[in-house]
Amino acid sequence: MASNFHKLRKLTNQPATAEHQEEYDKQTAAKADDRGFCLLISALVENALEQALDHLMGKLPEGVREAVYRDDGPLATFAQKITMAHALEIIGPVTYANLRNIRQVRNAFAHAKVPINFKTAEVAAVCSDLQRINIFNPPQGVDQEPTLPARARFENVCHQIMVRLVSYTGHDVQFKKGDGTPAKILKTVLP
């Protein structure tokens, strides 16, 4: 019989489905608390990174995947997943730096003992280092919008990374341009 810990771990690792999107949208809406928003969207980025790593590793023998990702496994932490994705060239230097910054912001929100939000100077400074990336094929120029508020930049970069990682795994990501026409997503490694 599985322990309560293992049941919780299984719930934590359960993949999201389309039915979860409505609740996700509520939890990440503009009125959502910065701390909860950051933790949720960062977890989704980490999950997308894990999916990309799984895609590259292929089907692993029974029990091996769990061993790779469990507490003492080589891909147990967000930091280890970022490093491995970079080493395996799933991501390039820009996305590597972005993911490290996302992780640092996530850790600040998760562990700060004082109230913080995206307007907190230290958080905003790290968010200003995030670089927006191209997700479209053919590539489009990406306006870095230096005056973009920290939360908007954080959300934008997280979504761009997630879209590209999910596309990398071979899943068809549907996206429409501002004029409503379908846009193709790049299926290459991230910059």
N, C-alpha and C positions, 0 to 999 in steps of 0.2 A: 504494500500500500504506500502510495506517495505521501511524503510528509507535507505539512502545510507550507513549508519553505519551497518545496519543489512545485507544489500547485501554484504558488504565487509566481515563481520563476516562469512556469509554463504560461500563465496569464500574461506576464510581462513580455514574453517573446511571441505571443500570438500575433500573426500578421493582421494589419488593418484591411478592411474591405470597403467597398463603395458605400455600404450602409453606414459606415462610421463618419463619412464626410460631413454630414449635417452637424453632428456634434462637434467635430473638429472646427468647422466654420464658426460655430458659436463661441468656442473656447479661444479662438484666435481673432475674433472680431476686434475692431478698433477700440471698443469699450472694455475689452478683456484686460485684466491686471497684467502689468509688465512682467512680473516674476513668473506667473503661471504661463503666460504666452511664451516667454523665452524657453522655459523648461520643456514645454510641449513641442515647439517647433524644432528645438535642438535635438530632442529625442527622435523626431521624424527624420531629421537629417542623418543622425547616426543609424537609424534603421535602413535608410536608403543606401548608405555606405556599406552596411552589412550585406544587403542584397547584392550589391555590385561585387563584393568580395566572394560571396557564395557563387555567383554566376561564373566568376573566373575560376574558382576552385572546382566547380562541377559537383556532381553527386559524390558525397563522401560516404565511406562505409558507416554502417549503423554505430552510433555512439561517438564517432570521431568529431562530427560537427559540434555536438554538445560539449565535448572536451575542449575544442578550439575556443569556444566562446564562454565557457564557465569561468568562475571567479579567478582561477589561477591559470587559465588558458592564455595562449599567445595573442588572442584577439578579444580579451575580456573587457578592455576599456575603450572608450572613445579615442583616446590618445593612441593606443596600439593599432586600432583600425585605421586611423589617419595615416600613421607611419607606414603600415603595410600597404595601403592603397597607393601611397606615393612610391614605395619601393617596387611595387608591381606595375607601376605606370598606368594605373587606372585614373590617377589625377596627376596634374602637373604642378609646377611651383606656385602658380597663382591660387589654385584651389587648395593646395596644401596650406598656404598661409591663411587663406580665408577660413578653412576648417579649424586651424589652430586658434584663430581669433574667436570663432564661434564657440569653441570649447571653453576658452577662457571666460567669455561673457556668461556662458551657461553656468560655469563653476561659480562665478561671482554671485549670480542670482540664487544658485542652490545653497551656497554656504555663507553668504554675508550675514553678519549678526546685526547689522544696522539696515534701516530701510534704504533700498536703492531702486532706481528705475532707469529707463533709457535716457533720461535727461541728466542723470548723475554724471558729473564731468569725466570721471575715469571710464565709465561704461561708454559714454558718447565718443571718447577719444579712441577707444579700441574699435568701435563700430565705424568710425571715419576711415580706418585703415582697410575696411572690407572693400574689395574690388568687384564691381558688377561684371558679369561674364556674358558672352554671347551663348544663346541656347538654340539659335535658329540656323537652318540650312536653306538657302545660302546665308552666310554670316551677315549680320547687320552691325553697324557701328553701335557701340554701347556707350551711351552718355553716362559718365560717372556721377553726374549731378552732385557736386560737392556740398550743396546746401540741403540735400535730402536729410530729413530728420533721422536720428540714429535708429529708432525702431523701424522705420520704413526701409532704411538701407539694410538692416539686419534681416528683415522679413524677405526683402527682394533677393538678396544674395542666397539666403537659405532655400527659397523656392527655385532659383536658377540651378543651384547645385542638385537639389532633389530631382528636378525634371531631367537634368542631364544624366544623373546616375540611374534613374529608372529607365530612361531610354537606352543607356549602355547595356542594361540587362536584356535588351531585346523586346521589352514591352512597348507597345504602341502608345505614345502619349499624345492625346488630342489637345491641340492648342489653337486658338484663333487670334489673328491679328486684330488690331483696333478697328479695321474696316469689316471684320466678320469673316474674312477668308481664312481657310485653314493654313496653318504654318507648320512646316516640317521641322522637327527637332533634330539637332546634330546627334549622331550616334557614335561619336568618337570619344576618346579620352578627354577629360576636362583639362583646360589650360593650366 
